[in-house]
Amino acid sequence: MTLAQLQQIIRDMYGSKDGARGAEGTFMWFMEEVGELSAALRGGTHDERVLEFADVLAWLATLANIAGVDLEEAMARKYGAGCPGCGQTPCRCGTAAKP
């Protein structure tokens, strides 16, 4: 599944609900899912981690849909030519540097 396909699936499934909830309410749901992923990473099973990663990605796609952001385009622009800091693949930034 591509990012574009993911966004379309989420749009088809939840688009009207997401639009009514808006960015602020959706962001709160997204953050709740990030918290659940954090808990699963600390002590959950592999299956729990799998499901929480899916939830976080779905809510991120929802936010992107609401904001009118194409995730494939965003990723290509930011990471398509290598690390945004040093331009290399693999990244050659120092260990203290982000990313």
N, C-alpha and C positions, 0 to 999 in steps of 0.2 A: 504494500500500500504506500502510495506517495503522500507527501504532506498535503498536496492539493486534494487528493482523494479523501484523506482524513477530514480536512476542513469541509468538504462537500457532504460527507456522511453526517458530520455533526450538525451542519447547517440544515440538512434535510430532516434529521431526527428531532432537533431541538430549537431550530431557528426562531420560531415565533415566541417560545418561552424565553429564550435568551435575549431577544430584542426587548421584551417587556420587562425583564429583570434589569437590564442595562449593565454598563461596565462596572459600576461600583459594587452592585450585588454579586455580579459574576466574579469579580476579583476576590471577594470574601470567600466564595465557594472554592475558588482556585487555591487560596491560601490554606483553607481547611484541608484540602487534599494534599498539599505539600506537607502539612503537619502529619497527616496519616502516613505519607511516604517516609517521613523521617522516623516515625515509630517503627514502621516495618523494616527499615534498614538497620535499626538498632537491635531489634529482637524478633522480628517476624520470620515467617517461613518464606521459602522461595516463592511459593504460590501467592502469598500475600504481597510480596514485593512486586511480582508481575502485575497483579491487579491494581496496585497503587500507582505504579508507573503509567499504566494505561489511563487511569483516572486523571492524573496530573496532565498528561499529554492531551486528553480530551478537553479538559477545562482551559488549557492554553490555546487550543484550537478555537474554542468558543470565544475567548477574549480577542483573539486575532480576527475572528469573523465580525464581532461587534465593532472593533476598531477599524475594520476595512483593510487589514494587513494580510497580504498573501505570504504565508510562511515560507514557501519555496523561494520566492523572490527575496525575502528578508535574509534567509540563510545563504543564498547564493551571493548576495551583495556583501554580507559581513564575513563569510568564511570561504567563499568560492575560490579565492585566490591564495589561500593559506591563512596562517595565523594573522589576525588583524593587527597585532603588535609588531611582529618581525617580518611578516609576509612569507614565512617558510612553512614547509610541511616535511617532517614534523617541526613543531614549534622550537625555536632556538632562544626564546626569551629566558632570561635568568630565572632562577627558582623563586625569587622574591617578587618578580613581576607578574601581573595578571595578564594573560590567562595562566 
